[in-house]
Amino acid sequence: MTRKATHIILLMLMIFSLSAESQQLMLYPDLKIARIGDACWLQMPVAFWAKDLAPHQKMVITPQLRNTTDSVSFPSATIYGTRAYYQRVRSDYAGSKDEMHLRVSKSGEWMDSCYVKSIPWQPWMSQADIVIHYDEVDGCDNVVRSHVQSFRIPSQFERSSASSSSNFVATASFQAHTDRIRHHNGTANIDFPINQTDINPDYRDNRAELAKIHEAIDKVTSDSTVIMHHISLFGFTSPDGPYDFNTKISYERTLALRRYISEEWGISDSLISVSYESEDWQGVRRYVEASNFDGKEGLLAIIDGTTDPDARLQQIEKQYPSAYKVMTDSLFPRLRRTDYRIDYIELYSESVLVSGESVSGDSIQQQELRWNIGEFAAEDDWNPQPTNSPITTFKPWVAIKTNMLYDLAVAPNIELELPLGAKSNFSLMAEYNNPWWRWDRKSQCYQVREGGLELRYWLTSMCRGARPWLTGHFVGVYGAYAIYDWEHNDVGDQGDVWSGGVTYGYSWPLSARFNLEASVSVGVVAGDRRHYNAEFDSTHLIYKYTSNVFYAGPTKLKLSLVWILGSKSKKGGSL
């Protein structure tokens, strides 16, 4: 390689490096913060996060103000990929009216959208940092990947007042990588009065149990070298009681703990994810496996072999009454619990933090951090207007469908599909087809009446891939019954047939209330065929003979338009 060529390559690399650095410095060109009156206002761009957002993903962005002793969160902003958006719209939960919701736009029309929110001013904020959490979240609000960026607010911020509002634009950032996230795990056995879901700190041992959570959260929030990142709550109930009721009570009691934590520490709901399990049968199994119960193997066989949880418990009570009593007295109260996990991020050591300079030191932690403190430029006459984009959701009831391929074949048809539970992967579909035509002086006949049921299993869970209501891959088993009369040129066949088989299909969300579904079925058709000749303008049918009908192979091909019916739950605006 010649010296001239080498110089050209080095020059190109320098230009690329400078370009990359400039992009980093322009990452937050519109970040502003100011005290105006009794409020602290924050403006930041958010929509650019969506440039690499997959259709099934959503990004939750939560700004915080934080110093060594205090912290408070601004309302969250959530950006939805297309499928994640449809899942949220069909979720029957609108969220807080103060949150900001954005749907990914392929045209990029809103890519420069800014988040503008305020919180009540507190004196400690003049010595705070801006800490921005942005989390990739799955369909059940569990954090998949997490990131944090932080900005040091300059001392000029102290001079902001009701009469003078200096505003500051950040031009550089701090980034902590996800491998610096640490976890603290714990369990709280919160007791509730029968059939109640509100937390009463003075009920039984609740004060001591809540103190565990207080101690864990206080330990993180009081440490100036870490940032509270996320709290995960996992609720459980014991098997005693009806399964459906336990499912409802487990969810509502876990939500009650989230409300308690949010109100106690001012932590945004978006930083607290909720999961629940209707009945902790795994905990029952571990307990039995470690016990000295008579007939332990039989107990384990019931736990592993009976799918209906209510029948499982009744069987244990009937066949092993002494073991059941021990579990009721000693085990079940411990299974009514909430496990929690506090995620926090290690940031920096105060001794090496120098504004405007790089972090020095040789520790692995410090080497993994990239610390670039930029300058803040003063601005005047900023009159912030809060941005609001709440989301209108609805509660789906039933899906009404028509197979457009049958419609093209002049075969009117209708289908109804209903999920078997809000969190279930099963649904039940009923269909009815009724082409009933005669023409050409009654010598031609095309008449079919068919009804059937299909049980479907949706292969993708609600959590993985942000599956909107009744979308994604599915398999099914079906059964149908039909009567028919086909006549052509005064010769025809009548009969009735049964059919059954298996189905595979896929459904795409088209809009908030419409899907497009494609499926194919294979199976068998069996019945009888009565052959006849038609006389006197088909007013008399002359019977000829009867034969059996049997067919095995493809039985149905569908391309269905799906209309989802449901009621609006909360109306807060539009996206």
BADRENLO-117819 format. One record per atom (N, C-alpha, C): residue in one letter; x, y, z. Coordinates in steps of 0.001 Angstrom, whole numbers, plus 500000, padded with zeros to 6 digits. Example, Ala and Ser with C-alpha at 12.3 -4.5 7.8 and 13.67 -1.06 7.14 Angstrom:
a513190494310507800a512300495500507800a513200496700507800s512850497750507080s513670498940507140s512900500030507870
! end
This chain:
m500853498810500000m500000500000500000m500891501243500000t500545502208499149t501346503422499056t501075504334500242r502026505265500489r501860506203501591r500635507081501374k500359507458500102k499198508297499822k497899507572500171a497819506311499807a496618505520500111a496433505383501611t497552505192502340t497472505078503805t496927506351504414h497407507498503923h496918508774504436h495423508951504170i494970508533503008i493545508656502672i492696507818503621i493149506584503904i492405505698504807i492360506281506207l493518506802506708l493551507399508045l492632508612508120l492608509421507049l491744510584507022l490273510171507084m489930509126506336m488553508643506352m488163508142507740l489059507425508419l488798506935509765l488606508080510742m489420509160510609m489290510319511479m487933510987511278i487518511109510018i486223511732509732i485095510911510332f485189509565510173f484168508679510739f484117508799512254s485296508876512877s485361508984514338s484735510281514811l485049511388514130l484487512680514506l482971512689514311s482527512041513231s481089511967512974s480382511215514070a480953510072514500a480350509278515574a480297510071516859e481380510828517151e481404511626518375e480345512714518323s480183513334517136s479192514387517011s477790513841517233q477531512604516710q476218512013516916q475966511778518396q476979511352519126q476794511120520552q476476512433521268l477155513496520890l476936514768521557l475583515365521212m475012514976520070m473703515474519685m472579514568520164l472910513587521013l471929512605521437l470752513258522144y471018514252522969y469963514960523687y470045516460523415p469890516901522194p470027518331521919p468902519163522523d467763518551522866d466621519306523361d466328519031524826l467276518485525551l467050518231526972l467100519556527734k466017519868528436k465946521102529210k465346520790530574i465792521548531577i465199521431532902i465198522811533546a464107523118534255a464015524442534872a463011524406536007r463259525279536995r462242525537538005r461435526742537542i460123526524537401i459228527615537020i458112527646538048g458101528664538870g457135528736539946g457377527628540953d456350526864541270d456450525778542238d456592524423541557a457033524431540315a457156523171539580a458548523037538972c458981521810538862c460219521496538144c459826520899536805w460243521530535718w459864521113534376w461029520420533687l460699519376532922l461708518620532170l461223518424530753q462111518698529812q461832518414528409q462928517514527868m462553516492527119m463552515631526482m462924514964525272p463723514712524248p463218513956523100p463084512488523481v462074511826522973v461894510408523298v461706509544522056a461144510103520998a460738509265519883a461908508613519149f463106509195519242f464232508603518509f464568507217519035w464094506858520254w464345505509520761w463701504462519849a462683504872519110a461914503905518329a462580503511517019k463706504104516694k464277503838515378k464659502382515196d465027501684516273d465384500271516178d464410499384516931l463226499888517229l462268499142518023l461535498129517147a461575496859517537a460899495807516786a459389495901517010p458585495351516100p457123495464516238p456580494893517542h457243493874518109h456718493239519318h457244493885520595q458087494887520477q458713495476521655q458024496779522062k458253497150523304k457916498495523744k459037498995524647m459199500294524667m460248500937525442m459588501850526468v459934501641527745v459412502497528815v460544503408529277i460328504704529181i461337505703529528i460842506471530745t461625506437531816t461226507092533062t462354507991533560p462203509317533508p463210510220534072p463055510322535592q464182510492536265q464198510702537705q465088511889538038l464764512561539125l465702513485539759l466219512783541010r467535512830541207r468102512060542305r469348512744542837n469448512797544184n470713513163544804n471089512061545788t471957512345546705t472464511289547586t471424510785548567t470375511544548809t469392511132549820t467973511035549289d467651511720548213d466267511780547747d466183511439546266s464999511001545850s464746510773544437s463254510854544184v462881511246542980v461486511296542576v461429511047541073s460378510375540631s460237510028539217s459223510943538540f459528511313537300f458558511961536435f457633510885535851p456483511267535309p455643510280534617p456409509617533476s456067508383533199s456788507614532187s456302507940530783a457163507651529829a456796507689528415a457005506288527851t456018505783527131t456098504435526571t455984504519525060i456916503877524364i456899503802522904i456593502365522519y455628502190521644y455146500861521282y455518500517519841g456038499300519651g456058498728518317g454637498405517897t454441498075516624t453084497903516098t452302496842516849r452888495668517022r452167494580517696r451991494884519183a453007495474519780a452891495834521189a451786496870521404y451624497771520444y450565498769520532y449189498112520495y449001497181519562y447699496514519480y447434495686520736q448485495113521304q448292494362522539q447806495290523650r448396496481523743r448006497428524790r446575497923524571v446211498229523325v444875498726523036v443818497701523452r444150496417523300r443183495359523621r443358494837525046s443996495606525904s444360495112527227s443375495490528322d442408496372528047d441454496833529049d442157497578530187y443283498237529907y443981499023530931y444579500242530270a444115501421530655a444558502647529995a445784503259530649g446044502925531913g447195503498532595g446926504903533100s447987505544533560s447855506878534125s447649507914533031k446812508901533317k446571509958532329k447794510829532128d448751510797533075d449948511623532962d451035510976532112e450880509690531816e451899509021531022e451806509451529564m452922509283528880m452988509632527459m453108508344526657h452269508177525648h452270506963524841h452485507332523383l453415506661522741l453705506904521335l453730505578520603r453148505559519445r453162504373518591r454176504585517474v454955503568517185v455968503687516141v455304504016514811s455800505048514152s455286505452512850s456338505165511782k455964504377510785k456923504047509728k457354505291508949s456452506267508864s456801507479508125s457757508369508892g457874508138510219g458790508935511031g458325510349511267e457016510596511121e456517511959511236e456729512552512616w456717511691513646w456826512232514999w458178511944515620m459180511650514834m460469511255515371m461137512357516186d460677513591516048d461248514683516842d460346515044518016s459399514172518367s458492514456519477s459264514618520771c458816515539521596c459464515788522868c458525515493524025y459119515022525079y458424514777526341y458560516046527177v457443516587527652v457459517769528513v456520517510529685k457087517372530887k456302517088532086k456850517895533252s456036517983534301s456479518688535508s456128517880536745i456861518145537809i456576517596539136i456713518738540131p456100518618541311p456223519693542305p457677519933542705w458045521197542833w459413521574543188w459692521276544652q460899520744544905q461387520536546267q462812521086546343p463195521665547471p464503522333547551p465687521428547207w465630520139547535w466774519270547281w467060519091545795m466100519418544941m466277519216543506m467390520079542922s467732521168543602s468791522034543082s470148521335543111q470263520246543853q471522519502543920q471355518097543343a470438517949542407a470111516609541892a470717516366540521d470750515101540148d471091514684538795d469815514233538079i469830514319536762i468755513727535962i469189512303535609v468385511342535977v468676509941535688v467535509407534828i467856508912533644i466836508455532706i466947506940532548h465899506231532949h465803504791532755h465088504534531435y465635503686530613y464879503242529445y465010501729529341d463851501083529385d463775499631529496d463006499043528320e463536497972527757e462781497175526798e461938496192527602v460637496156527299v459680495432528138v458910494446527279d458597493256527848d457829492263527109d456336492482527312g455542491540526793g454103491705526809g453471491649528179c454192491189529194c453660491145530562c454369492148531457d454962493170530853d455619494258531579d456838493809532371n457464492719531961n458723492302532551n459872492921531769v460860493444532470v461985494109531814v462895493071531161v463148493237529865v464023492327529117v465451492848529102r465611494116528757r466927494763528776r466759496159529354s467812496615530037s467719497889530734s468941498755530429h468710500054530432h469784501029530229h469515502233531124v470565502958531414v470436504178532218v471362505238531641q470873506472531580q471722507611531258q471506508686532319s472576509394532648s472504510378533724s473160511679533285f472579512808533743f473129514122533448f473291514897534748r474434515529534921r474668516362536097r474090517750535851i473154518176536701i472574519511536600i473567520517537163p473844521613536465p474859522569536918p474372523410538089s475291524079538700s474965524886539884s474042526045539534q474037526500538255q473150527599537884q471682527261538124f471379525986538190f470006525553538392f469448526091539703e470322526324540683e469892526834541981e469265528218541859r469656528960540846r469185530345540753r467832530461540069s467293529293539597s465968529344538995s464949529701540061s463986530506539721s462981530940540701s461691531242539974a460719531714540760a459415532008540161a459505533137539154s460426534051539372s460525535217538490s461594535069537427s462471534113537593s463560533946536630s463737532466536357s463547532070535137s463641530644534796s464729530429533760s465924530147534225s467004529778533316s466855528304532987n467073527951531733n466870526579531289n468162526084530657f468402524820530729f469711524302530379f469596523147529401v470459523145528410v470437522128527369v471643521227527547a471397519927527684a472495518979527861a473055518567526512t474379518409526459t475003518032525200t475850516780525301a475835516094526425a476626514871526548a475963513951527541s476467512737527626s475751511749528409s476686510820529143f476098510172530136f476760509103530867f475983507831530589q476644506728530352q475955505483530076q476526504366530939a475629503674531644a476021502490532402a475506501269531668h476367500317531400h475961499141530643h475136498202531507t474368497343530836t473428496498531560t474115495475532442d475393495165532206d476035494169533060d476397494738534429r476072495995534690r476297496568536021r475036496469536881i473965495855536358i472740495721537133i472918494643538192r472540494953539419r472614494012540528r471198493793541072h471015492735541842h469688492371542315h469684492147543824h468583492478544444h468332492114545839h466998491389545874n466975490146546383n465769489335546406n465242489217547831g463921489158547954g463300488996549262g461889488475549140t461292488148550276t459925487632550332t459180488325551452a457941488719551165a457085489342552174a455779488566552250n455427488089553451n454161487385553676n453133488383554208i452527489121553288i451532490113553654i450193489404553880d449590489604555037d448299488993555347d447165489933554966f446091489325554483f444890490082554126f443687489448554812p442757490241555287p441495489660555754p440811488901554616i439951487965554959i439309487105553958i438608487959552903n438896487621551637n438270488248550461n438626489724550276q439644490226550994q440022491628550860q441383491747550177t441615492895549537t442855493090548778t443612494352549183d443091495131550132d443793496336550583d444779495977551694i445959496601551648i446987496321552650i446701497119553926n446656496417555034n446494497036556354n447780496767557146p448641497781557333p449924497547558032p449749496991559438d448603497252560082d448398496817561464d447745495443561560y447527494794560427y446876493488560445y447922492393560655r447761491623561727r448639490507562063r450101490956562042d450959490257561245d452396490572561235d452795491458560058n451843492165559484n452138492946558282n453192494020558519r453192494644559677r454153495715559922r455584495183559838a455826493989560390a457167493400560330a457515492993558908e456535492475558157e456793492056556779e457060493256555879l456283494323556071l456509495535555277l457845496180555625a458281496000556877a459583496550557284a460712495929556483k460564494667556073k461590494027555232k461738494784553912i460591495110553311i460636495837552041i461191497232552261h460767497895553340h461278499228553664h462803499195553761e463307498224554493e464750498155554706e465493497944553389a464957497073552541a465631496789551273a465627498002550352i464469498671550218i464388499825549326i465181500997549887d465091501225551196d465848502322551812d467349502127551640k467788500888551709k469216500614551559k469709501009550176v468876500768549164v469263501122547797v469146502618547572t468028503214548013t467811504634547727t468741505541548518s469285505061549622s470181505898550428s471642505775550004d471926504892549080d473302504682548623d473558505562547410s474448506514547543s474704507464546452s475459506839545285t475967505629545427t476732505002544347t475887504069543498v474595503962543792v473725503105542996v472451503857542659i471725503347541672i470443503909541259i469394502804541313m468264503089541957m467135502180541912m466672502051540461h466622500859539959h466305500675538546h464928500069538320h464613498989539021h463338498324538775h462990497443539966i461693497310540234i461216496408541277i460253495412540633s460501494130540834s459642493075540302s458911492409541458l457599492292541337l456773491652542357l456178490375541775f456286489282542537f455756487994542106f454795487503543187g453491487528542907g452492487171543908g452088485709543822f451814485114544972f451399483711545053f450225483591546018t449379482586545784t448367482203546761t448520480715547051s447906480284548132s447910478862548479s446766478165547744p446812476831547658p445798476118546867p444419476053547503d444270476367548797d442948476250549398d442038477346548850g440849476940548440g439906477849547808g439790477572546324p438721478044545673p438534477818544231p439660478451543411y440072477762542371y441205478203541556y440937479573540915d439740479738540334d439433481013539662d439486482175540642f438972481964541853f439011483032542856f440450483334543262n441264482278543435n442666482477543811n443428483249542745t443100482986541476t443742483730540383t443454485218540517k442203485550540738k441800486958540852k442435487607542084i442390486914543213i442879487506544454i444392487656544436s445103486717543778s446559486804543693s446973488046542921y446308488296541805y446626489459540980y446321490762541728e445141490834542348e444723492078542992e445577492379544226r445992491354544950r446822491605546123r448231492019545729t448729491496544623t450047491924544149t449987493363543666l448894493734542994l448699495129542602l448622496039543827a448003495552544903a447905496357546119a449286496657546691l450188495687546631l451544495930547124l452268496919546223r452023496845544917r452639497831544016r452139499240544350r450855499378544605r450326500693544980r450953501183546273y451121500282547221y451716500667548503y453134501173548304i453947500440547538i455331500848547303i455378502163546534s454518502291545520s454501503508544709s454151504726545553e453149504599546430e452737505727547266e453755506014548370e454388504980548897e455310505155550013e456595505843549581w457121505504548406w458412506047547958w458290506946546730g457098507129546182g456947507954544989g457575507325543764i457614506000543717i458191505284542580i457111505097541527s457436505422540279s456466505291539202s456039503839539023d454748503633538689d454248502278538453d455015501577537346s455528502350536384s456249501735535265s457559501105535714l458056501485536903l459283500883537424l458995499682538314i457717499312538431i457335498174539274i456506497219538419s457057496080538070s456315495100537276s455650494088538202v454528493557537743v453716492650538551v453520491344537803s453841490231538458s453534488896537962s452851488142539088y452116487120538744y451425486365539785y451218484925539333e451038484060540293e450738482657540043e449525482308540893s448530481712540243s447259481497540933s447444480669542193e448122479544542097e448339478673543242e449746478093543156d450464478162544244d451871477745544249d451978476238544480w451645475469543449w451729474014543575w453168473524543579q454076474291542993q455489473908543074q455974473973544520g455494474991545266g455832475068546680g455258473906547467v454030473481547112v453431472311547760v454267471069547479r454696470937546237r455472469744545870r456798469691546615r457489470830546700r458764470853547423r458561470476548889y457472470969549474y457185470684550880y456931469187551078v456109468594550218v455790467166550331v457031466326550096e457839466729549118e459038465950548788e460017465915549962a460060466989550760a460986467042551897a460360466513553183s459096466067553140s458378465659554351s458557464169554621n457986463753555746n457958462334556120n456531461807556114f455686462354555266f454294461933555209f454195460454554835d453229459770555447d452891458424554990d452222458534553624g452652457687552718g452085457753551365g452594458930550565k453819459355550837k454379460520550154k454370460348548635e454686459138548164e454726458908546716e453345459096546091g452313458653546836g450955458852546321g450578460318546267l450996461074547280l450751462521547272l451406463186546076l452659462825545837l453374463412544694l452721463013543373a452199461785543306a451532461346542081a450278462173541817i449544462518542868i448355463367542702i448761464763542244i449802465314542892i450249466663542536i450720466721541087d451406465680540630d451960465679539271d450956465219538224g449946464446538632g449113463786537636g447750464386537407t447204465140538350t445856465693538204t445950467131537714t445361467381536551t445509468702535928t444580469748536544d443388469340537001d442448470287537590d442884470587539023p443311471829539324p443830472124540667p442796471933541767d441518472265541493d440490472066542512d440285470586542810a440248469764541747a440102468318541939a441329467740542628r442490468289542331r443734467828542949r443682468016544467l443236469190544905l443179469464546338l442134468581547023q440976468399546374q439939467541546942q440419466099547067q441188465648546082q441711464283546120q442693464111547275i443549465112547502i444492465041548627i443738465020549947e442719465899550073e441950465960551314e441237464641551592k440741463988550548k439989462748550719k440895461564551024q442022461450550305q442869460261550432q443932460403551515y444339461640551829y445405461856552815y444979462965553778p443960462715554599p443420463784555459p444421464316556475s445280463449557036s446246463930558033s447289464837557397a447796464461556221a448761465312555513a448110466616555087y446844466545554678y446130467756554260y446009468743555424k445713468228556618k445577469108557779k446898469779558123v447998469010558036v449319469591558315v449624470697557309m449344470451556046m449611471461555014m448743472693555224t447497472481555596t446591473617555829t447081474494556978d447569473849558043d447998474598559231d449381475205559084s450306474459558451s451716474866558466s452225475409557138l451718474869556018l452290475225554719l451526476345554026f450222476202553921f449452477134553101f449620478594553508p449669478930554813p449886480350555157p451199480905554616r452231480066554508r453520480549553999r453506480728552488l452580480045551808l452506480162550354l451786481428549910r451045482062550837r450373483322550500r451379484439550698r452093484755549646r453244485650549806r453463486441548521t454372487401548614t454850488127547440t456376488121547471d456973487522546467d458423487606546303d458741488904545561y459819489553545949y460187490788545264y461670490773544924r461981491468543860r463364491629543435r463605493090543113i464613493645543749i464982495044543518i466226495063542645d466091495624541462d467233495777540555d467814497167540736y469133497234540896y469783498532541027y471077498510540214i471532499691539868i472695499828538995i473810500529539735e474986499924539732e476164500544540320e476658501637539388l476851502808539953l477247503927539109l478716504297539288y479002505046540298y480340505609540400y480664505835541862s481914506078542136s482349506434543490s482436507944543580e481827508523544629e481822509982544774e483243510548544791s484205509772545262s485572510283545394s486232510515544049v485713509895542998v486342510066541688v485460510837540718l484338511375541180l483449512118540308l483903513575540234v484329513981539086v484776515362538886v484061515908537664s483238516935537870s482459517476536767s483370517978535659g483051517577534435g483811518035533280g485035517205532996e485323516178533802e486492515351533574e486090513894533513s486965513068532992s486704511643532926s486953511003534270v486225509901534533v486461509158535751v487841508517535672s488609508682536740s489930508067536775s489882506849537672g490915506068537641g490957504875538474g491119503636537629d491541502550538252d491853501338537507d490900500190537799s489847500435538601s488957499323538921s488190498889537681i487759497638537671i486995497121536543i485711497907536368q485057498240537505q483803498987537437q484003500319536732q485053501034537104q485281502343536512q485632502217535036q486344501176534668q486707501011533276q485496500704532413e484462500074533006e483287499726532232e482353500910532032l482552501990532771l481692503154532653l482284504167531686r481396504806530946r481825505892530070r481203507171530606w482052508090531004w481569509275531708w482012510508530946n481057511188530328n481366512409529596n480408513494530053i480877514379530902i480040515474531375i480145516625530393g479015516984529794g479013518100528858g478647519394529547e478608520456528812e478257521758529364e476764522016529157f476213522888529996f474820523272529887f474767524737529451a474014524980528421a473902526345527914a472613526981528423a472691528214528916a471514528893529474a470599529364528358e469296529274528603e468281529761527678e467252530559528451d466635531525527808d465597532315528457d464276532144527724d463208532558528428d461874532617527823d461387531254527337w461607530237528126w461051528917527798w459706528786528496n458656528588527735n457316528427528287n456823527016527973p457142526060528821p456821524658528512p455326524385528519q454897523555527589q453518523090527529q453533521572527690p452840521048528703p452917519603528948p452366518791527777t453042517714527464t452585516797526420t451790515674527073n450662515361526490n449824514276526979n449383513430525793s449583512159525883s449093511249524853s448641509957525507p447591510040526352p447071508812526949p446460507921525883i446204506694526240i445782505711525258i444367505237525573t443561505053524547t442214504537524712t442238503036524495t441886502280525504t441885500828525401t440457500298525462f440284499026525166f438968498429525274f439097496986525756k438008496476526297k437959495098526787k437326494221525722p438101493337525067p437523492491524017p436516491499524597w435429491290523881w434430490298524270w434527489053523403v434344489257522095v434263488139521171v434751488609519808a435260487677519005a435697487985517641a434684487414516653i434211488255515738i433299487840514670i434104487767513382k433925486669512627k434770486451511454k433923486043510245t434491486255509086t433957485680507866t435113485204507006n434985483990506463n436003483427505582n435792484006504189m436695484862503753m436525485559502479m436633484610501292l437319483473501437l437375482490500343l436014481834500148y435305481529501236y433945481006501126y433024482061500534d433241483324500941d432398484401500404d432545484497498885l433781484336498397l433993484361496942l433298483198496250a433127482093496990a432433480924496436a430932481000496685v430419482191496972v429001482436497225v428493481520498337a429299481418499390a428941480589500540a428934481460501786p427809482087502131p427767482933503333p428176482146504577n428946482782505415n429451482082506593n429725483093507697i429733482594508922i430063483422510072i430773482552511101e431728483152511813e432461482457512872e432499483356514106l432473482732515275l432621483431516547l433744482757517320e434630483562517920e435725482985518694e435844483727520018l436065482937521082l436138483493522424l437273482817523189p438237483594523732p439291482996524556p438706482384525826l439329481321526308l438862480654527523l439630481193528722g439413482464529028g440104483099530140g441011484206529661a441183485234530490a441960486417530103a443415486089529834k444001485152530585k445410484809530426k445604483450529759s444506482831529299s444591481482528735s445108481515527303n445820480465526917n446256480304525536n445234479532524709f444108479140525325f443071478387524620f441930479318524226s441305478997523094s440102479697522669s439175478689522011l437888479054521942l436879478189521327l436246478951520178m436217478307519017m435679478943517821m434489478135517313a433392478806517011a432199478189516423a431986478773515039e431612477925514069e431414478405512702e430116477850512133y429529478611511213y428301478201510545y428372478673509093n428144477740508160n428138478040506729n426762477670506176n426238478521505280n424882478250504779n424683478758503351p425385478211502362p425029478499500963p423783477674500589w422695478311500258w421429477611500027w420760478216498777w421255477785497619w420855478432496371w420216477438495394r419228477949494629r418672477248493471r418548478254492324w418748477781491096w418616478677489959w418397477861488685d418250478502487584d418046477864486285d416846476909486328r415648477483486539r414378476734486581r414439475561487552k415110475808488648k415186474834489741k415937473563489379s416651473585488264s417398472367487888s418828472376488450q419224473499489038q420542473582489646q420367473866491144c421134473156491970c420974473296493424c422351473284494083y422566474270494925y423841474374495684y423457474709497114q423278473678497936q422768473871499277q423628473098500282v424146473835501270v424943473230502337v424623473963503640r424396473203504687r424293473776506030r425289473036506907e426246473798507427e427306473169508215e427557473983509480g427717473286510584g428092473925511838g429186473121512519g430094473819513216g431192473104513862g431819473904514981l432611473211515760l433369473814516862l434838473478516686e435700474412517106e437140474176517049e437782474708518330l438555473860518986l439329474264520165l440736474615519699r441176475833520022r442471476307519531r443434476550520686y444698476369520382y445769476693521331y446723477655520640w446890478838521237w447759479863520667w449181479621521148l450097479430520200l451442478945520522l452310479995521195t452076481258520922t452872482325521526t452149482843522757s452858482937523869s452227483437525087s451994484939524971m451155485463525853m450893486898525873m452172487683526155c453052487103526963c454250487840527376c455292487883526262r455555486736525662r456607486674524659r456079487219523335g456795488163522780g456424488693521481g455260489646521507a454811490053522691a453695490995522801a452546490560521903r451945489409522206r450879488886521363r449574489613521648p449062490396520698p447749490994520894p446672489913520943w445509490299521384w444381489392521566w444085488628520280l444112487282520344l443802486400519214l444671486683517994t445983486747518191t446907486867517066t448074485908517270g448824485667516204g449975484782516262g449668483406515702h450575482462515953h450409481087515494h449425480343516392f448645479435515802f447752478606516601f447575477237515954v447224476252516761v446832474928516286v445476474627516900g444730473723516278g443401473431516787g442923472057516381v441894471601517067v441173470382516698v439716470776516511y439069470217515481y437718470634515171y436824469428514886g435542469648514995g434515468704514593g433358469472513988a432714468893512959a431636469605512274a430613468605511745y429399469098511534y428318468301510958y427672469133509860a427320468468508717a426744469202507589a425689468350506899i424671469011506354i423735468396505413i423897469133504081y423685468394502995y423954469010501689y422972468489500655d422843469261499581d422039468883498413d422673469559497209w423278468753496369w423925469268495159w423213468680493945e422733469541493064e422003469086491881e422506469829490657h422682469057489542h423118469657488285h422423468929487140n421654469716486373n420934469154485231n420064467971485646d419309468158486687d418313467198487171d418906465921487733v420185465934488054v420831464797488713v421537465339489952g421311464681491099g421883465247492303g422176464232493386d422739464768494482d423058463963495647d422645464730496892q422107464003497853q421802464540499165q422487463674500212g422647464257501409g423209463451502485g423586464300503678d424124463630504654d424694464336505796d426025463690506143v426973464526506591v428333464052506835v428859464646508136w429761463903508760w430534464368509907w431968464558509458s432627465543510034s434043465759509706s434801466144510967g436075465876510957g436936466239512076g438379466227511647g439227466980512371g440631467021512007g441395468042512830v442517468456512292v443397469402512975v443613470613512083t443936471738512727t444087473017512029t445396473668512434y446029474344511486y447151475242511794y446862476568511121g447181477664511832g446933478967511240g447744480067511884y447592481247511330y448284482433511836y447359483626511650s447364484535512658s446511485712512613s447359486972512786w447145487957511901w447880489226511939w446968490338512451p447448491225513317p446647492401513668p446725493440512556l445567493912512119l445520494946511081l445294496327511672s444501496390512706s444204497653513374s443773497315514791a443276498327515504a442895498085516892a441832497002517002r440899496936516050r439772496010516163r439674495001515018f440666494917514159f440584493985513038f441855493147512942n441673491849512637n442759490919512330n442535490326510954l443588489760510404l443504488933509202l444049487565509564e443251486522509324e443620485181509776e443644484211508599a444694483410508506a444816482373507481a444997481032508180s444320479996507665s444448478674508280s444164477588507256v444662476399507551v444398475221506724v444114474059507665s443180473209507277s442805472057508097s442912470785507280v443295469723507943v443305468384507343v442529467463508278g441870466481507679g441084465577508503g440334464587507656v439210464092508182v438394463094507490v436961463594507416v436263463141506349v434838463422506165v434157462088505916a433096461800506661a432396460524506518a430896460742506662g430110459979505875g428661460086505955g428016459258504869d426835459681504399d426157458944503328d425831459863502163r425590459230501045r425284459943499792r424073459265499168r422960460029499041r421734459504498443r421587460116497053h421756459265496037h421722459736494647h420279459764494148y419924460806493351y418555460925492850y418547461577491480n417403461422490820n417080462164489605n415921463094489924a415964464304489403a414920465296489651a413984465359488453e412659465319488711e411651465362487667e410670466503487944f409987466923486872f408933467925486972f409439469200487671d410478469795487053d411091471022487582d411551470855489027s412120469705489319s412687469381490625s411642469357491738t410333469213491350t409324469086492398t409229467656492913h409767466685492156h409794465288492574h411217464759492409l411751464174493469l413085463591493438l412946462077493444i413489461425492432i413384459973492268i414644459346492857y414482458653493978y415620458033494674y416218456924493822k417553456855493738k418249455825492955k418981454843493863y419932455345494665y420697454441495535y421406455263496608t421912454561497630t422676455173498722t424062454560498775s425078455409498996s426458454923499136s427127455672500285n428208455095500757n428969455731501835n429940456769501284v430179457805502087v431148458843501732v432298458776502738f433522458727502251f434701458808503130f435820459511502367y436383460507503047y437474461281502426y438485461629503504a439759461556503195a440834461962504099a441797462865503341g442110464023503911g443014464973503260g442697466382503700p443088467383502918p442755468768503259p441240468962503277t440748469610504285t439300469790504431t438864471251504430k439714472160504896k439315473569504952k440501474464504611l440201475549503935l441182476594503648l440498477925503921k441125478747504765k440463479970505178k441388481179505064l440803482273504689l441423483587504787l440331484499505339s440349484705506654s439215485318507343s439533486733507787l438535487584507657l438591488924508223l437953488868509603v438662489375510606v438246489245512003v437912490630512559w436736490731513136w436278491975513765w436133491707515256i436856492480516086i436870492274517533i435889493230518190l434919492658518899l433943493462519619l434374493608521070g434158494772521634g434524495007523025g434077496384523460s434167496630524761s433747497911525322s434955498733525713k434894500029525483k435980500918525881k436066500956527395s437309500856527888s437482500859529338s437753502256529876k438691502984529244k439012504338529681k439319505164528447k438731506331528377k438985507203527236k439854508341527695g441079508394527146g441973509431527622g442576510262526526g442349509949525271g442963510709524198g443212509812523023s444111510207522157s444383509423520965s445865509406520701l446275508438519931l447680508333519555l447858508808518131
! end
